[in-house]
């Protein structure tokens, strides 16, 4: 095990205060993080104490904490020197839903950092960041393995939508008549991700009773089918609410999924990637806060 992995574990637990939070920061499982802390404590001295459910560095270990922070700062300076002023390319993969939604903000990022080139791909499968040399992924699924670093961006809320033409077609039917349903239909392996929204059963639990008449592997395609009157669809509110061709069946939230920022374990330390990650985090906090305020008005 590399000594730097141990130091990163030490710093992560110091900052997060919990093993769960620190493991999430590092993109490792709980047991791996605990082993690294135990390796550091093999000298017999405890490095952390637990108080009110949170871990804090022992007073005697403060000099070690300061030394670890200096090492981290030196490492960051090295990467920044390799790309002075924030330059180079940042490769990003995300669902097409977010690519369209973020387009104005990505233009703002380019205006702020003209020396950084963005390479955006919309994924129809979960890209392996390490193998395919992608710096950042934005996805509604938490990887359950791999060395990439994770940051929760936001909660993505869902609603149930239909086109006026579909509702008009049902006007003469009994109220308990089953609906024609549209669903996300994935044709790629995703067993190494927690991706509830990709499970048909998850959608069926949140839709009115009915039968699936059409599937699509893209939320944008799903919205197009829904706008054409093919049936009801469960989709993210940022997609359904922004459509002039859809009616929301209820103001209630039909479901919710975590949105994750997945960052390459190595290139994520570069200045250009950190600038992008920090910018996108601020964008999601700001834009989703505005949506919540608009709903409350």
C-alpha positions in Angstrom: 0.0 0.0 0.0 1.3 3.4 -0.9 2.0 5.7 2.1 0.2 8.5 0.3 -3.0 6.4 0.4 -2.7 6.2 4.2 -2.2 10.0 4.5 -5.2 10.6 2.3 -7.3 8.3 4.5 -6.1 10.2 7.6 -7.1 13.6 6.0 -10.5 12.3 4.7 -11.5 11.0 8.1 -10.4 14.3 9.8 -12.6 16.3 7.3 -15.6 14.0 7.1 -15.8 13.0 10.7 -17.3 9.6 9.8 -15.9 6.5 8.1 -18.9 6.5 5.7 -18.3 10.1 4.7 -14.5 9.7 4.4 -14.9 6.5 2.3 -17.3 8.3 0.0 -14.8 11.1 -0.5 -12.0 8.7 -1.4 -14.2 6.4 -3.5 -13.3 3.3 -1.4 -15.4 1.0 0.7 -15.8 1.4 4.5 -13.5 -1.6 5.3 -10.7 -0.4 3.1 -10.7 3.0 4.8 -10.7 1.3 8.3 -7.8 -0.9 7.3 -5.8 2.2 6.3 -6.4 4.0 9.5 -5.5 0.8 11.5 -2.3 0.6 9.5 -1.4 4.1 10.6 -2.2 3.3 14.2 0.0 0.2 14.3 2.5 2.0 16.5 -0.1 1.6 19.3 -1.2 5.3 19.5 -4.8 6.1 18.6 -5.0 8.9 16.0 -8.7 9.7 16.4 -11.2 9.9 19.3 -14.9 9.6 18.9 -17.2 12.3 20.3 -20.9 12.8 19.6 -20.8 10.2 16.8 -17.9 12.0 15.0 -14.2 11.2 14.8 -11.7 14.0 15.6 -7.9 13.9 15.6 -6.3 13.3 19.0 -4.6 16.5 20.3 -1.2 14.7 20.3 -1.7 14.0 16.6 -2.1 17.7 15.5 1.5 18.0 14.3 0.9 15.0 12.1 -2.3 16.5 10.8 -0.5 19.7 9.9 2.3 17.8 8.2 -0.2 15.8 6.1 -1.9 19.0 5.0 1.4 20.4 3.9 2.1 17.3 1.9 -1.3 17.6 0.3 -0.7 21.2 -0.6 2.7 20.4 -2.1 1.0 17.7 -4.2 -1.6 20.1 -5.4 1.0 22.7 -6.3 2.8 20.1 -8.4 -0.3 19.3 -10.5 -1.1 23.0 -10.9 2.5 23.7 -12.1 2.0 21.0 -14.7 -1.0 23.0 -16.1 -0.3 26.6 -15.3 -3.3 28.9 -15.1 -5.7 26.1 -15.6 -5.2 24.8 -19.2 -5.7 21.6 -21.2 -8.7 19.5 -21.8 -11.3 18.2 -19.4 -13.2 15.1 -20.6 -16.7 14.8 -19.1 -19.4 12.3 -19.6 -23.0 12.7 -18.5 -26.6 11.8 -19.4 -28.1 13.8 -22.3 -30.6 15.3 -19.8 -27.9 17.2 -18.0 -25.9 18.1 -21.1 -28.8 20.1 -22.4 -29.7 21.5 -19.0 -26.1 22.6 -18.3 -25.4 24.1 -21.7 -25.7 27.8 -20.6 -23.5 27.1 -17.6 -20.8 25.3 -19.7 -20.7 28.3 -21.9 -20.1 30.5 -18.8 -17.3 28.1 -17.7 -15.6 28.5 -21.1 -15.8 32.3 -20.8 -14.2 32.1 -17.3 -11.5 29.7 -18.3 -10.8 30.1 -22.1 -7.6 28.0 -21.9 -9.6 24.9 -20.8 -11.1 22.8 -23.5 -14.2 20.8 -22.7 -14.8 17.4 -24.3 -18.4 16.4 -23.5 -19.9 13.0 -24.3 -23.5 11.9 -23.5 -23.4 8.4 -22.1 -25.6 5.5 -23.0 -23.5 3.2 -20.8 -21.4 3.8 -17.7 -18.0 4.8 -18.8 -15.0 3.4 -16.9 -13.1 6.6 -16.0 -9.8 4.9 -15.4 -9.8 2.7 -18.5 -11.3 5.2 -20.9 -9.3 8.2 -19.7 -12.4 10.3 -18.7 -11.9 13.0 -16.0 -15.4 13.5 -14.7 -18.8 11.8 -14.9 -22.1 13.2 -13.8 -24.6 10.4 -13.3 -27.6 9.2 -11.3 -25.8 6.1 -10.1 -23.2 5.6 -7.4 -20.3 3.3 -8.5 -20.0 0.4 -6.1 -16.4 -0.4 -7.1 -13.3 1.3 -8.5 -10.9 3.9 -7.3 -12.6 7.0 -8.6 -13.5 9.7 -6.2 -17.1 10.5 -5.5 -19.1 13.6 -4.5 -22.8 13.8 -4.1 -24.1 16.8 -6.2 -27.8 16.9 -5.5 -31.1 15.0 -5.3 -32.8 14.5 -8.6 -36.6 14.5 -8.1 -39.1 12.9 -10.5 -42.6 13.5 -11.6 -45.2 11.7 -13.7 -46.1 13.3 -17.1 -48.4 13.0 -20.0 -49.3 14.9 -23.2 -52.7 16.6 -23.4 -53.4 14.3 -26.4 -53.0 11.2 -24.3 -55.2 12.6 -21.5 -57.9 13.5 -24.1 -57.8 10.0 -25.5 -58.5 8.6 -22.0 -61.3 11.0 -21.3 -64.1 8.5 -22.0 -62.5 5.6 -20.2 -63.3 4.4 -16.6 -61.1 6.1 -14.0 -59.6 2.7 -13.1 -58.6 1.8 -16.6 -55.0 0.8 -16.9 -52.6 3.3 -18.4 -50.2 2.9 -21.3 -46.7 3.5 -19.8 -43.3 4.5 -21.2 -40.2 3.4 -19.3 -36.5 3.7 -19.4 -35.1 0.6 -21.0 -31.3 0.0 -20.5 -29.3 -2.3 -22.7 -26.0 -2.2 -20.9 -24.6 -3.8 -17.8 -25.0 -1.6 -14.7 -24.7 -4.1 -11.9 -21.6 -2.3 -10.5 -23.7 0.9 -9.8 -26.5 1.7 -7.5 -28.9 2.9 -10.2 -32.4 2.6 -8.9 -33.8 4.8 -11.7 -32.6 2.3 -14.2 -34.7 -0.5 -12.8 -38.1 -1.0 -14.4 -39.6 -2.1 -11.0 -38.5 1.2 -9.5 -40.4 3.1 -12.1 -43.5 0.9 -12.0 -43.9 1.5 -8.3 -44.1 5.2 -9.0 -46.4 5.2 -12.0 -50.2 4.6 -12.0 -51.3 1.0 -12.8 -50.7 0.1 -16.4 -48.6 -1.8 -18.9 -45.4 -0.7 -20.6 -46.0 -0.1 -24.3 -42.6 1.4 -25.2 -39.1 1.7 -23.8 -36.2 4.0 -24.5 -32.6 4.1 -23.5 -32.5 7.9 -23.2 -34.6 10.3 -21.1 -34.7 12.8 -24.0 -36.2 10.1 -26.2 -38.6 9.1 -23.5 -39.8 12.7 -23.2 -40.3 12.9 -27.0 -42.4 9.8 -27.0 -44.4 11.2 -24.1 -45.0 14.5 -25.9 -46.2 12.5 -28.9 -49.0 11.1 -26.7 -47.8 7.5 -26.5 -48.3 7.2 -22.8 -47.4 8.2 -19.2 -43.7 8.6 -18.3 -41.7 9.0 -15.1 -38.9 11.4 -15.7 -36.7 14.0 -13.8 -38.5 17.2 -13.1 -35.8 19.3 -14.7 -36.8 17.6 -18.0 -40.6 17.2 -17.6 -41.3 20.6 -16.1 -39.4 22.4 -18.8 -41.6 20.8 -21.6 -44.5 22.9 -23.0 -45.9 19.7 -24.5 -46.4 17.9 -21.2 -48.8 18.0 -18.2 -47.7 16.9 -14.8 -50.2 14.6 -13.2 -49.5 15.7 -9.7 -47.5 18.4 -7.9 -46.1 15.7 -5.6 -42.6 14.3 -6.0 -43.0 10.8 -7.5 -39.4 9.7 -6.7 -35.9 10.8 -6.0 -32.4 9.7 -6.9 -28.9 10.8 -5.9 -26.9 12.7 -8.4 -23.1 11.9 -8.2 -20.0 13.5 -9.5 -17.4 10.8 -10.2 -13.9 12.0 -10.6 -10.8 10.2 -12.0 -8.5 9.2 -9.1 -5.4 10.7 -10.8 -6.4 13.5 -13.1 -9.0 14.7 -10.6 -6.1 16.4 -8.8 -5.2 18.6 -11.8 -6.0 22.3 -11.6 -8.2 22.2 -14.7 -10.4 19.3 -13.4 -10.7 20.9 -9.9 -11.8 24.1 -11.5 -14.5 22.3 -13.4 -15.6 20.2 -10.5 -15.9 23.2 -8.2 -17.8 25.2 -10.8 -20.3 22.4 -11.6 -20.9 21.9 -7.8 -21.8 25.5 -7.5 -24.1 25.4 -10.6 -26.1 22.5 -9.2 -26.5 24.1 -5.8 -27.6 27.4 -7.2 -29.9 26.2 -10.0 -31.7 23.5 -7.9 -32.1 26.0 -5.0 -33.8 28.4 -7.5 -36.2 25.6 -8.5 -37.1 24.9 -4.9 -37.8 28.5 -4.3 -39.9 28.7 -7.4 -42.0 25.8 -6.3 -42.6 27.4 -2.9 -43.8 30.7 -4.3 
